[in-house]
Every structure is written in structure tokens, then in C-alpha cells.
Amino acid sequence: MSDLDVAAVGALLLAIGCADLAASGLSGIVTSSRRALFGLLLGLAVGLVAGYASGVGRPPWLAILVTVSVLTGWLFSRVENGWLFNRVKAGLFSQETKNDELAVQTCARLSLIAHCLLLLVTLVLADRWSSSEPSWLHDRLQESEVFGGVETGQFMLLAGLVFYLSATSNAIVRQALNLITSDWTRNAQRLKAGRVIGVIERLFILGFIVAGQATGAGLVVSAKAVLRLPEMTRRIDAEQGGVSVEPFSEYVLVGSMISWLVAFAAGALAARI
């Protein structure tokens, strides 16, 4: 991929990350359609500005329409008690009504499908983005003492991955957990520190892989496993705060594995490019 293609991928990832951050913060929960709409508009604006700043210009209108459509599906399918949730609960895909847990699982499945399509559109759109001159970001990077040797595409990709590994990755983990069970969400407030921990560990993994220190990324994974072990062991003896042993164990194991998978995939993308 050329530097402009890499910059285009970074700009799109940055747009997705900013859209999720505005729509749901680090919680991964889109509380209203207004928040989803705000995130959509902000993501679109950030993507266009980042594209022009990095020198890749404006993508074709058809590409913008497709990207906005898929991003809309990703954001609005996660609206808590939103239109899609109520329609699914009322039997949108079947003749029978569904309870809340089945509706949550169906919405989670649809949102993850929409996100996979969003990533596919991002990769396909990258080499179809027209170029423009000059690159404002390239000039600023060359004038900087800190980023003087960094290419525009590398900088934009890393910026996009940082935002993607924050709010967006938390949303991915949350939707994946919803596919298993929605019981854990009743205790999500008690476990909300895991959202921040997840962001930090993913950024550490990305940093180690980009620096060529894959062993350091493995140490991050090992450290979390060691730190979580005493807490999981205590819950074997008794239930605390209404969180039973089995759901909590599933929450930790599945959430951590998905978080690590996303982080290592992002690191592999950054290292290869």
C-alpha cells in the first residue's frame, strides 16, 4: 500500500473511533438516537478533515454514501432500547415475540455484522480515495522535531488505531459479550473499571508491537492474567454484589480474549504497513 492508501485507512479508522467516542464514550452503550446521530455526524466530519489534511482528498460520493450507511448501522443498532431493539423484540425476524435477552443478542449480532462490513468498506475504499495537493499534515510533520521522520500515512494510521482501540474496541467487546448473555450488563457499573483497563492494555500491546517488542505485548497479557486471578479465586467461595462466579468468569475470559485479539490485529496491521 502506498503512503496515501495508509493515510486513507488511518483517516477512516479515526472517523470510526471519534464517532464511537461521541456516541457512547468508553462504555460502548449508545444511550439515545441523538447520541448516535451526533457520533455519525462527528465521524463524517473528522474523516473528511483528516482526509484533506493528510493529502488524500475527498472520496467519491458513492463511497461516502456506503460508508455513512454502514456506520449508521453500526451506531444505531447499539442504541439502548432503540428502534431496532423494539422491532426485534416485537418479532421483526420471526413471527414470535422475543424477551429482552434474545432481543439484545440479536441486536448484538447485527451490530457486529455491520462493523465487519464497516472494516471491509474501509479497506476497499482506501485505494479508491483520490489524492490532492498539498498535504498540510506532511508539511507540519516535517517541521516537527518529534515527528520529523514520520510519514503522513504512518502518523494517520497510528492516530486512527489509537481511537479505534479506545471507544470502538470497547463497543466490540460489549457486543460480543451480549452474544453470550446479557446478565452481566446488570453489574456493568461495578465492573466499569475494566473498560479503562482494556483501553490501556490494548494501547500498550499496540505500542510494543509497533516498537518491535512483541515479548512486551505478551507480558501485558500475562500481567493481566496474574492480576485477575486473585479476584476470580475469591468469587469461587462466595457471591459478591449479585455477580455469580460463572458469569463473572465468562465476562473476564471472553472480554479479555476479544480485547487482546483486536489489539494484536491492530498491531499486526501497523507493523506490516
Secondary structure, 3 states (H helix, E strand, C coil): CCHHHHHHHHHHHHHHHHHHHHHHCCCCCECCHHHHHHHHHHHHHHHHHHHHHHCCCCCCHHHHHHHHHHHHHHHHCCECCCHHHHHHHCCCCCCCCCCHHHHHHHHHHHHHHHHHHHHHHHHHHHCCCCCCCCCHHHHHHHHCCCCCCCCHHHHHHHHHHHHHHHHHHHHHHHHHHHHHCCHHHHHCCCCCHHHHHHHHHHHHHHHHHHCCCHHHHHHHHHHHHHHHHHHHHHHHHCCECCECHHHHHHHHHHHHHHHHHHHHHHHHHHHHC
